[in-house]
Amino acid sequence: MALLKNGGFLVFSTPNTDSFEWAVAGTNHVQILPPGHVNLFNLRSIKYYLIDLVLKL
């Protein structure tokens, strides 16, 4: 069973760990505090999980 219909869209929002804000705040960034975000992503990791892994299923 597919999670999306053919031609469907997956929309999500996540903090960008490659952003200037993250570079400045480092380990003191407010979004590091659990349970705010269990997983953090940047463009490279999103491409890996969504394109390299999911689309090869």
mmCIF file of the N, C-alpha and C atoms, coordinates in Angstrom:
data_MODEL
# 
_entry.id   MODEL 
# 
loop_
_atom_site.group_PDB 
_atom_site.id 
_atom_site.type_symbol 
_atom_site.label_atom_id 
_atom_site.label_alt_id 
_atom_site.label_comp_id 
_atom_site.label_asym_id 
_atom_site.label_entity_id 
_atom_site.label_seq_id 
_atom_site.pdbx_PDB_ins_code 
_atom_site.Cartn_x 
_atom_site.Cartn_y 
_atom_site.Cartn_z 
_atom_site.occupancy 
_atom_site.B_iso_or_equiv 
_atom_site.pdbx_formal_charge 
_atom_site.auth_seq_id 
_atom_site.auth_comp_id 
_atom_site.auth_asym_id 
_atom_site.auth_atom_id 
_atom_site.pdbx_PDB_model_num 
ATOM 1   N N  . MET A 1 1  ? 0.847  -1.178 0.000  1.00 0.00 ? 1  MET A N  1 
ATOM 2   C CA . MET A 1 1  ? 0.000  0.000  0.000  1.00 0.00 ? 1  MET A CA 1 
ATOM 3   C C  . MET A 1 1  ? 0.892  1.240  0.000  1.00 0.00 ? 1  MET A C  1 
ATOM 4   N N  . ALA A 1 2  ? 0.663  2.151  -0.920 1.00 0.00 ? 2  ALA A N  1 
ATOM 5   C CA . ALA A 1 2  ? 1.430  3.382  -1.031 1.00 0.00 ? 2  ALA A CA 1 
ATOM 6   C C  . ALA A 1 2  ? 0.936  4.412  -0.021 1.00 0.00 ? 2  ALA A C  1 
ATOM 7   N N  . LEU A 1 3  ? 1.861  5.188  0.502  1.00 0.00 ? 3  LEU A N  1 
ATOM 8   C CA . LEU A 1 3  ? 1.488  6.264  1.410  1.00 0.00 ? 3  LEU A CA 1 
ATOM 9   C C  . LEU A 1 3  ? 1.006  7.499  0.653  1.00 0.00 ? 3  LEU A C  1 
ATOM 10  N N  . LEU A 1 4  ? 1.484  7.653  -0.582 1.00 0.00 ? 4  LEU A N  1 
ATOM 11  C CA . LEU A 1 4  ? 1.064  8.770  -1.417 1.00 0.00 ? 4  LEU A CA 1 
ATOM 12  C C  . LEU A 1 4  ? 0.516  8.236  -2.727 1.00 0.00 ? 4  LEU A C  1 
ATOM 13  N N  . LYS A 1 5  ? -0.451 8.942  -3.282 1.00 0.00 ? 5  LYS A N  1 
ATOM 14  C CA . LYS A 1 5  ? -0.937 8.609  -4.614 1.00 0.00 ? 5  LYS A CA 1 
ATOM 15  C C  . LYS A 1 5  ? 0.126  9.022  -5.627 1.00 0.00 ? 5  LYS A C  1 
ATOM 16  N N  . ASN A 1 6  ? 0.121  8.413  -6.803 1.00 0.00 ? 6  ASN A N  1 
ATOM 17  C CA . ASN A 1 6  ? 1.033  8.839  -7.862 1.00 0.00 ? 6  ASN A CA 1 
ATOM 18  C C  . ASN A 1 6  ? 0.829  10.320 -8.131 1.00 0.00 ? 6  ASN A C  1 
ATOM 19  N N  . GLY A 1 7  ? 1.916  11.055 -8.162 1.00 0.00 ? 7  GLY A N  1 
ATOM 20  C CA . GLY A 1 7  ? 1.840  12.496 -8.377 1.00 0.00 ? 7  GLY A CA 1 
ATOM 21  C C  . GLY A 1 7  ? 1.512  13.273 -7.118 1.00 0.00 ? 7  GLY A C  1 
ATOM 22  N N  . GLY A 1 8  ? 1.391  12.576 -5.984 1.00 0.00 ? 8  GLY A N  1 
ATOM 23  C CA . GLY A 1 8  ? 1.078  13.248 -4.715 1.00 0.00 ? 8  GLY A CA 1 
ATOM 24  C C  . GLY A 1 8  ? 2.265  14.037 -4.183 1.00 0.00 ? 8  GLY A C  1 
ATOM 25  N N  . PHE A 1 9  ? 2.037  14.842 -3.183 1.00 0.00 ? 9  PHE A N  1 
ATOM 26  C CA . PHE A 1 9  ? 3.063  15.680 -2.581 1.00 0.00 ? 9  PHE A CA 1 
ATOM 27  C C  . PHE A 1 9  ? 3.263  15.305 -1.119 1.00 0.00 ? 9  PHE A C  1 
ATOM 28  N N  . LEU A 1 10 ? 4.484  15.354 -0.691 1.00 0.00 ? 10 LEU A N  1 
ATOM 29  C CA . LEU A 1 10 ? 4.833  15.206 0.719  1.00 0.00 ? 10 LEU A CA 1 
ATOM 30  C C  . LEU A 1 10 ? 5.313  16.573 1.190  1.00 0.00 ? 10 LEU A C  1 
ATOM 31  N N  . VAL A 1 11 ? 4.643  17.143 2.164  1.00 0.00 ? 11 VAL A N  1 
ATOM 32  C CA . VAL A 1 11 ? 4.996  18.462 2.678  1.00 0.00 ? 11 VAL A CA 1 
ATOM 33  C C  . VAL A 1 11 ? 5.369  18.312 4.138  1.00 0.00 ? 11 VAL A C  1 
ATOM 34  N N  . PHE A 1 12 ? 6.513  18.858 4.511  1.00 0.00 ? 12 PHE A N  1 
ATOM 35  C CA . PHE A 1 12 ? 6.954  18.808 5.906  1.00 0.00 ? 12 PHE A CA 1 
ATOM 36  C C  . PHE A 1 12 ? 7.802  20.033 6.212  1.00 0.00 ? 12 PHE A C  1 
ATOM 37  N N  . SER A 1 13 ? 8.013  20.260 7.462  1.00 0.00 ? 13 SER A N  1 
ATOM 38  C CA . SER A 1 13 ? 8.816  21.387 7.916  1.00 0.00 ? 13 SER A CA 1 
ATOM 39  C C  . SER A 1 13 ? 9.831  20.877 8.928  1.00 0.00 ? 13 SER A C  1 
ATOM 40  N N  . THR A 1 14 ? 11.051 21.343 8.806  1.00 0.00 ? 14 THR A N  1 
ATOM 41  C CA . THR A 1 14 ? 12.107 20.924 9.722  1.00 0.00 ? 14 THR A CA 1 
ATOM 42  C C  . THR A 1 14 ? 13.129 22.042 9.862  1.00 0.00 ? 14 THR A C  1 
ATOM 43  N N  . PRO A 1 15 ? 13.766 22.160 11.015 1.00 0.00 ? 15 PRO A N  1 
ATOM 44  C CA . PRO A 1 15 ? 14.851 23.129 11.126 1.00 0.00 ? 15 PRO A CA 1 
ATOM 45  C C  . PRO A 1 15 ? 15.990 22.748 10.174 1.00 0.00 ? 15 PRO A C  1 
ATOM 46  N N  . ASN A 1 16 ? 16.642 23.737 9.609  1.00 0.00 ? 16 ASN A N  1 
ATOM 47  C CA . ASN A 1 16 ? 17.761 23.512 8.693  1.00 0.00 ? 16 ASN A CA 1 
ATOM 48  C C  . ASN A 1 16 ? 19.066 23.613 9.474  1.00 0.00 ? 16 ASN A C  1 
ATOM 49  N N  . THR A 1 17 ? 19.713 22.490 9.700  1.00 0.00 ? 17 THR A N  1 
ATOM 50  C CA . THR A 1 17 ? 20.943 22.484 10.498 1.00 0.00 ? 17 THR A CA 1 
ATOM 51  C C  . THR A 1 17 ? 22.140 23.054 9.746  1.00 0.00 ? 17 THR A C  1 
ATOM 52  N N  . ASP A 1 18 ? 21.979 23.397 8.472  1.00 0.00 ? 18 ASP A N  1 
ATOM 53  C CA . ASP A 1 18 ? 23.049 24.061 7.720  1.00 0.00 ? 18 ASP A CA 1 
ATOM 54  C C  . ASP A 1 18 ? 22.850 25.576 7.661  1.00 0.00 ? 18 ASP A C  1 
ATOM 55  N N  . SER A 1 19 ? 21.872 26.092 8.390  1.00 0.00 ? 19 SER A N  1 
ATOM 56  C CA . SER A 1 19 ? 21.555 27.519 8.307  1.00 0.00 ? 19 SER A CA 1 
ATOM 57  C C  . SER A 1 19 ? 22.535 28.367 9.128  1.00 0.00 ? 19 SER A C  1 
ATOM 58  N N  . PHE A 1 20 ? 22.530 29.662 8.861  1.00 0.00 ? 20 PHE A N  1 
ATOM 59  C CA . PHE A 1 20 ? 23.350 30.618 9.611  1.00 0.00 ? 20 PHE A CA 1 
ATOM 60  C C  . PHE A 1 20 ? 22.981 30.595 11.093 1.00 0.00 ? 20 PHE A C  1 
ATOM 61  N N  . GLU A 1 21 ? 21.693 30.516 11.359 1.00 0.00 ? 21 GLU A N  1 
ATOM 62  C CA . GLU A 1 21 ? 21.207 30.483 12.753 1.00 0.00 ? 21 GLU A CA 1 
ATOM 63  C C  . GLU A 1 21 ? 21.846 29.324 13.515 1.00 0.00 ? 21 GLU A C  1 
ATOM 64  N N  . TRP A 1 22 ? 21.897 28.143 12.909 1.00 0.00 ? 22 TRP A N  1 
ATOM 65  C CA . TRP A 1 22 ? 22.502 26.982 13.569 1.00 0.00 ? 22 TRP A CA 1 
ATOM 66  C C  . TRP A 1 22 ? 24.009 27.145 13.712 1.00 0.00 ? 22 TRP A C  1 
ATOM 67  N N  . ALA A 1 23 ? 24.634 27.764 12.725 1.00 0.00 ? 23 ALA A N  1 
ATOM 68  C CA . ALA A 1 23 ? 26.083 27.988 12.798 1.00 0.00 ? 23 ALA A CA 1 
ATOM 69  C C  . ALA A 1 23 ? 26.430 28.900 13.976 1.00 0.00 ? 23 ALA A C  1 
ATOM 70  N N  . VAL A 1 24 ? 25.599 29.905 14.209 1.00 0.00 ? 24 VAL A N  1 
ATOM 71  C CA . VAL A 1 24 ? 25.843 30.847 15.301 1.00 0.00 ? 24 VAL A CA 1 
ATOM 72  C C  . VAL A 1 24 ? 25.512 30.229 16.654 1.00 0.00 ? 24 VAL A C  1 
ATOM 73  N N  . ALA A 1 25 ? 24.365 29.579 16.768 1.00 0.00 ? 25 ALA A N  1 
ATOM 74  C CA . ALA A 1 25 ? 23.906 29.049 18.058 1.00 0.00 ? 25 ALA A CA 1 
ATOM 75  C C  . ALA A 1 25 ? 24.638 27.772 18.463 1.00 0.00 ? 25 ALA A C  1 
ATOM 76  N N  . GLY A 1 26 ? 25.014 26.959 17.489 1.00 0.00 ? 26 GLY A N  1 
ATOM 77  C CA . GLY A 1 26 ? 25.717 25.711 17.798 1.00 0.00 ? 26 GLY A CA 1 
ATOM 78  C C  . GLY A 1 26 ? 24.918 24.825 18.743 1.00 0.00 ? 26 GLY A C  1 
ATOM 79  N N  . THR A 1 27 ? 25.594 24.283 19.737 1.00 0.00 ? 27 THR A N  1 
ATOM 80  C CA . THR A 1 27 ? 24.932 23.367 20.678 1.00 0.00 ? 27 THR A CA 1 
ATOM 81  C C  . THR A 1 27 ? 23.982 24.081 21.631 1.00 0.00 ? 27 THR A C  1 
ATOM 82  N N  . ASN A 1 28 ? 23.943 25.397 21.583 1.00 0.00 ? 28 ASN A N  1 
ATOM 83  C CA . ASN A 1 28 ? 23.012 26.163 22.421 1.00 0.00 ? 28 ASN A CA 1 
ATOM 84  C C  . ASN A 1 28 ? 21.710 26.488 21.697 1.00 0.00 ? 28 ASN A C  1 
ATOM 85  N N  . HIS A 1 29 ? 21.535 25.953 20.498 1.00 0.00 ? 29 HIS A N  1 
ATOM 86  C CA . HIS A 1 29 ? 20.311 26.249 19.731 1.00 0.00 ? 29 HIS A CA 1 
ATOM 87  C C  . HIS A 1 29 ? 19.090 25.766 20.506 1.00 0.00 ? 29 HIS A C  1 
ATOM 88  N N  . VAL A 1 30 ? 18.051 26.580 20.521 1.00 0.00 ? 30 VAL A N  1 
ATOM 89  C CA . VAL A 1 30 ? 16.842 26.299 21.299 1.00 0.00 ? 30 VAL A CA 1 
ATOM 90  C C  . VAL A 1 30 ? 16.148 25.019 20.840 1.00 0.00 ? 30 VAL A C  1 
ATOM 91  N N  . GLN A 1 31 ? 16.286 24.648 19.583 1.00 0.00 ? 31 GLN A N  1 
ATOM 92  C CA . GLN A 1 31 ? 15.571 23.474 19.092 1.00 0.00 ? 31 GLN A CA 1 
ATOM 93  C C  . GLN A 1 31 ? 16.288 22.159 19.393 1.00 0.00 ? 31 GLN A C  1 
ATOM 94  N N  . ILE A 1 32 ? 17.407 22.207 20.062 1.00 0.00 ? 32 ILE A N  1 
ATOM 95  C CA . ILE A 1 32 ? 18.092 20.978 20.459 1.00 0.00 ? 32 ILE A CA 1 
ATOM 96  C C  . ILE A 1 32 ? 17.428 20.372 21.694 1.00 0.00 ? 32 ILE A C  1 
ATOM 97  N N  . LEU A 1 33 ? 16.670 21.158 22.413 1.00 0.00 ? 33 LEU A N  1 
ATOM 98  C CA . LEU A 1 33 ? 16.044 20.684 23.639 1.00 0.00 ? 33 LEU A CA 1 
ATOM 99  C C  . LEU A 1 33 ? 14.917 19.701 23.350 1.00 0.00 ? 33 LEU A C  1 
ATOM 100 N N  . PRO A 1 34 ? 15.045 18.456 23.798 1.00 0.00 ? 34 PRO A N  1 
ATOM 101 C CA . PRO A 1 34 ? 13.949 17.478 23.619 1.00 0.00 ? 34 PRO A CA 1 
ATOM 102 C C  . PRO A 1 34 ? 12.724 17.928 24.398 1.00 0.00 ? 34 PRO A C  1 
ATOM 103 N N  . PRO A 1 35 ? 11.545 17.613 24.010 1.00 0.00 ? 35 PRO A N  1 
ATOM 104 C CA . PRO A 1 35 ? 11.187 16.771 22.865 1.00 0.00 ? 35 PRO A CA 1 
ATOM 105 C C  . PRO A 1 35 ? 10.941 17.567 21.599 1.00 0.00 ? 35 PRO A C  1 
ATOM 106 N N  . GLY A 1 36 ? 11.443 18.788 21.507 1.00 0.00 ? 36 GLY A N  1 
ATOM 107 C CA . GLY A 1 36 ? 11.180 19.628 20.340 1.00 0.00 ? 36 GLY A CA 1 
ATOM 108 C C  . GLY A 1 36 ? 11.446 18.947 19.019 1.00 0.00 ? 36 GLY A C  1 
ATOM 109 N N  . HIS A 1 37 ? 12.617 18.399 18.866 1.00 0.00 ? 37 HIS A N  1 
ATOM 110 C CA . HIS A 1 37 ? 12.965 17.699 17.636 1.00 0.00 ? 37 HIS A CA 1 
ATOM 111 C C  . HIS A 1 37 ? 13.829 16.502 17.990 1.00 0.00 ? 37 HIS A C  1 
ATOM 112 N N  . VAL A 1 38 ? 13.372 15.343 17.609 1.00 0.00 ? 38 VAL A N  1 
ATOM 113 C CA . VAL A 1 38 ? 14.133 14.123 17.854 1.00 0.00 ? 38 VAL A CA 1 
ATOM 114 C C  . VAL A 1 38 ? 15.169 13.937 16.755 1.00 0.00 ? 38 VAL A C  1 
ATOM 115 N N  . ASN A 1 39 ? 14.802 14.290 15.528 1.00 0.00 ? 39 ASN A N  1 
ATOM 116 C CA . ASN A 1 39 ? 15.708 14.200 14.383 1.00 0.00 ? 39 ASN A CA 1 
ATOM 117 C C  . ASN A 1 39 ? 15.858 15.573 13.764 1.00 0.00 ? 39 ASN A C  1 
ATOM 118 N N  . LEU A 1 40 ? 17.069 15.900 13.372 1.00 0.00 ? 40 LEU A N  1 
ATOM 119 C CA . LEU A 1 40 ? 17.334 17.176 12.722 1.00 0.00 ? 40 LEU A CA 1 
ATOM 120 C C  . LEU A 1 40 ? 17.883 16.908 11.327 1.00 0.00 ? 40 LEU A C  1 
ATOM 121 N N  . PHE A 1 41 ? 17.529 17.760 10.382 1.00 0.00 ? 41 PHE A N  1 
ATOM 122 C CA . PHE A 1 41 ? 17.890 17.536 8.991  1.00 0.00 ? 41 PHE A CA 1 
ATOM 123 C C  . PHE A 1 41 ? 18.488 18.775 8.351  1.00 0.00 ? 41 PHE A C  1 
ATOM 124 N N  . ASN A 1 42 ? 19.188 18.555 7.247  1.00 0.00 ? 42 ASN A N  1 
ATOM 125 C CA . ASN A 1 42 ? 19.630 19.600 6.348  1.00 0.00 ? 42 ASN A CA 1 
ATOM 126 C C  . ASN A 1 42 ? 19.346 19.100 4.937  1.00 0.00 ? 42 ASN A C  1 
ATOM 127 N N  . LEU A 1 43 ? 19.654 19.883 3.926  1.00 0.00 ? 43 LEU A N  1 
ATOM 128 C CA . LEU A 1 43 ? 19.307 19.496 2.564  1.00 0.00 ? 43 LEU A CA 1 
ATOM 129 C C  . LEU A 1 43 ? 19.940 18.160 2.171  1.00 0.00 ? 43 LEU A C  1 
ATOM 130 N N  . ARG A 1 44 ? 21.183 17.940 2.576  1.00 0.00 ? 44 ARG A N  1 
ATOM 131 C CA . ARG A 1 44 ? 21.879 16.692 2.238  1.00 0.00 ? 44 ARG A CA 1 
ATOM 132 C C  . ARG A 1 44 ? 21.182 15.482 2.855  1.00 0.00 ? 44 ARG A C  1 
ATOM 133 N N  . SER A 1 45 ? 20.794 15.565 4.115  1.00 0.00 ? 45 SER A N  1 
ATOM 134 C CA . SER A 1 45 ? 20.148 14.419 4.764  1.00 0.00 ? 45 SER A CA 1 
ATOM 135 C C  . SER A 1 45 ? 18.725 14.203 4.236  1.00 0.00 ? 45 SER A C  1 
ATOM 136 N N  . ILE A 1 46 ? 18.020 15.277 3.888  1.00 0.00 ? 46 ILE A N  1 
ATOM 137 C CA . ILE A 1 46 ? 16.678 15.129 3.311  1.00 0.00 ? 46 ILE A CA 1 
ATOM 138 C C  . ILE A 1 46 ? 16.777 14.417 1.968  1.00 0.00 ? 46 ILE A C  1 
ATOM 139 N N  . LYS A 1 47 ? 17.730 14.830 1.144  1.00 0.00 ? 47 LYS A N  1 
ATOM 140 C CA . LYS A 1 47 ? 17.914 14.159 -0.149 1.00 0.00 ? 47 LYS A CA 1 
ATOM 141 C C  . LYS A 1 47 ? 18.234 12.684 0.055  1.00 0.00 ? 47 LYS A C  1 
ATOM 142 N N  . TYR A 1 48 ? 19.070 12.385 1.018  1.00 0.00 ? 48 TYR A N  1 
ATOM 143 C CA . TYR A 1 48 ? 19.446 10.996 1.271  1.00 0.00 ? 48 TYR A CA 1 
ATOM 144 C C  . TYR A 1 48 ? 18.226 10.161 1.666  1.00 0.00 ? 48 TYR A C  1 
ATOM 145 N N  . TYR A 1 49 ? 17.476 10.631 2.634  1.00 0.00 ? 49 TYR A N  1 
ATOM 146 C CA . TYR A 1 49 ? 16.335 9.846  3.124  1.00 0.00 ? 49 TYR A CA 1 
ATOM 147 C C  . TYR A 1 49 ? 15.176 9.792  2.141  1.00 0.00 ? 49 TYR A C  1 
ATOM 148 N N  . LEU A 1 50 ? 14.864 10.900 1.492  1.00 0.00 ? 50 LEU A N  1 
ATOM 149 C CA . LEU A 1 50 ? 13.704 10.923 0.619  1.00 0.00 ? 50 LEU A CA 1 
ATOM 150 C C  . LEU A 1 50 ? 13.991 10.413 -0.787 1.00 0.00 ? 50 LEU A C  1 
ATOM 151 N N  . ILE A 1 51 ? 15.137 10.726 -1.307 1.00 0.00 ? 51 ILE A N  1 
ATOM 152 C CA . ILE A 1 51 ? 15.440 10.347 -2.689 1.00 0.00 ? 51 ILE A CA 1 
ATOM 153 C C  . ILE A 1 51 ? 16.199 9.035  -2.745 1.00 0.00 ? 51 ILE A C  1 
ATOM 154 N N  . ASP A 1 52 ? 17.308 8.948  -2.061 1.00 0.00 ? 52 ASP A N  1 
ATOM 155 C CA . ASP A 1 52 ? 18.143 7.754  -2.154 1.00 0.00 ? 52 ASP A CA 1 
ATOM 156 C C  . ASP A 1 52 ? 17.495 6.531  -1.545 1.00 0.00 ? 52 ASP A C  1 
ATOM 157 N N  . LEU A 1 53 ? 16.795 6.677  -0.434 1.00 0.00 ? 53 LEU A N  1 
ATOM 158 C CA . LEU A 1 53 ? 16.196 5.515  0.218  1.00 0.00 ? 53 LEU A CA 1 
ATOM 159 C C  . LEU A 1 53 ? 14.762 5.254  -0.209 1.00 0.00 ? 53 LEU A C  1 
ATOM 160 N N  . VAL A 1 54 ? 13.895 6.234  -0.070 1.00 0.00 ? 54 VAL A N  1 
ATOM 161 C CA . VAL A 1 54 ? 12.468 6.030  -0.307 1.00 0.00 ? 54 VAL A CA 1 
ATOM 162 C C  . VAL A 1 54 ? 12.162 5.729  -1.772 1.00 0.00 ? 54 VAL A C  1 
ATOM 163 N N  . LEU A 1 55 ? 12.743 6.481  -2.685 1.00 0.00 ? 55 LEU A N  1 
ATOM 164 C CA . LEU A 1 55 ? 12.397 6.298  -4.079 1.00 0.00 ? 55 LEU A CA 1 
ATOM 165 C C  . LEU A 1 55 ? 12.972 5.015  -4.664 1.00 0.00 ? 55 LEU A C  1 
ATOM 166 N N  . LYS A 1 56 ? 13.879 4.364  -3.950 1.00 0.00 ? 56 LYS A N  1 
ATOM 167 C CA . LYS A 1 56 ? 14.430 3.099  -4.418 1.00 0.00 ? 56 LYS A CA 1 
ATOM 168 C C  . LYS A 1 56 ? 13.629 1.918  -3.910 1.00 0.00 ? 56 LYS A C  1 
ATOM 169 N N  . LEU A 1 57 ? 12.631 2.143  -3.098 1.00 0.00 ? 57 LEU A N  1 
ATOM 170 C CA . LEU A 1 57 ? 11.820 1.044  -2.566 1.00 0.00 ? 57 LEU A CA 1 
ATOM 171 C C  . LEU A 1 57 ? 10.946 0.432  -3.646 1.00 0.00 ? 57 LEU A C  1 
# 
